[in-house]
Amino acid sequence: MSIQILMPAMSPTMEEGKLAKWLVKEGDAVKSGDILAEIETDKATMEFEAVDEGRIGKILVPAGTEGIKVNAPIAILLVDGESASAATDISTAMKSIKYAVAAETKPTPSAPAAVQASAPKADTAKPAPGARIFASPLARRIAQQKGLDLSALAGSGPRGRIVKEDVEHAKSGTAKPAASAPAAAGAGTAISGISPLPDARLFYGKDDYVEIPHDSMRKSIAKRLSSATALIPHFYLTIDCRIDTLMAARTRLNEASPRGEGAYKLSVNDFIVKAAALALKRVPECNASWTDSAVLRHKHADVGVAVALDFGLITPIVFRAEEKGLAVISNEVKSLAERARTKKLKPQEYEGGSFAISNLGMFGIKDFTAVINPPHAGILAVGAGEQRAVVLNGKVEVATVMTVTMSCDHRVIDGATGARFLQVFKQCIEEPAAMLL
């Protein structure tokens, strides 16, 4: 019997992706472990391996297709002895995937008149009792989040299929609650009583702008950061650090770097990563993540370092940073940043972590605040080191000062706790030898 090859979930948070490239063609024999395709997520491009053995009977999704939902069929695999005609109901599968890719990604109109125009048509019919319910994966997920029974809804899609719009426009109380529906992973991200913002295109003429479609990374950034700012109670703590001693130590260490193997070139950011890791270990209350049932206190300081890309932002992680020397941290950050720019990072290299650092000092930014990146409970925004007049022992002196601002999740970190973290961080930055204690 033929086997449907489904769009894989390349990471725990992946909901859709792009089929960047097929590495096999119809008629090719494959075995378990063979590379079938390259799948592009919002953060990386990864190889997709075959699980079963057989022959590619039909490719349902062409290379370059975007917005393919996880678990949507992308190809048909024929087992030994089967002919191409054994790929059952291929035409239906192709229509299904085409609808999943195209129809599900249509934007919902924001104007009231447009909403009424997109309401289910009069010729829709509810599924008969006991009959199989045809619904898109997105519609099922939304129904689960809203506690709706799909059998009570009429579908407006092809052949009565229930789609996103049918579930979103279901009136409160007209559908039965779904029995024993498990809590969805994204539940709680909507804010009741707040209307969506109007489409910006309503305010401009068509000749006044150029439309640049969202790629998967930009959509992911928008979704995660909108949720973070809406659902995480941020507060901010700012402190100034003198870095003259650090700069001198950095110069001496770089001059002592060996040639060839073991060479390094330390940046100020490498000292910041190390100092933050040590501060997390000495103030473990900040090295934590929030869940609805408990606070997760992390055993190691896994520090994410924000990397700006031409197409977005990513935060690869230096794991167990408290155990690593400055040279190891420096070379690791450079390797992570290079692979991030070529979208070659693995999901385990940028997902998780316990804290993050965003450094805009190289752009001359004096100070700023950063949005917390879940599941972290804090992020450190680092400004440029600049010469300022400071008062020391009653005298005005010139010193190189760096301003840092910590964004804290108030569910996890209280004000005094965040202040203790910054005190330890400041001590390590102003006297790098303190990192040896």
Helices and strands as residue ranges (DSSP letters): E 3-6, E 16-22, E 29-30, E 35-40, E 45-49, E 54-59, E 65-69, E 73-78, G 84-86, H 90-102, G 103-105, H 112-117, H 137-146, G 150-152, G 158-160, H 164-168, G 200-203, G 206-208, H 216-231, E 234-242, H 244-255, H 268-282, G 284-286, E 288-290, E 295-297, E 303-305, E 307-309, E 312-314, E 317-318, G 321-323, H 326-341, G 347-349, E 355-359, G 361-363, E 378-392, E 395-409, H 415-430, G 432-436
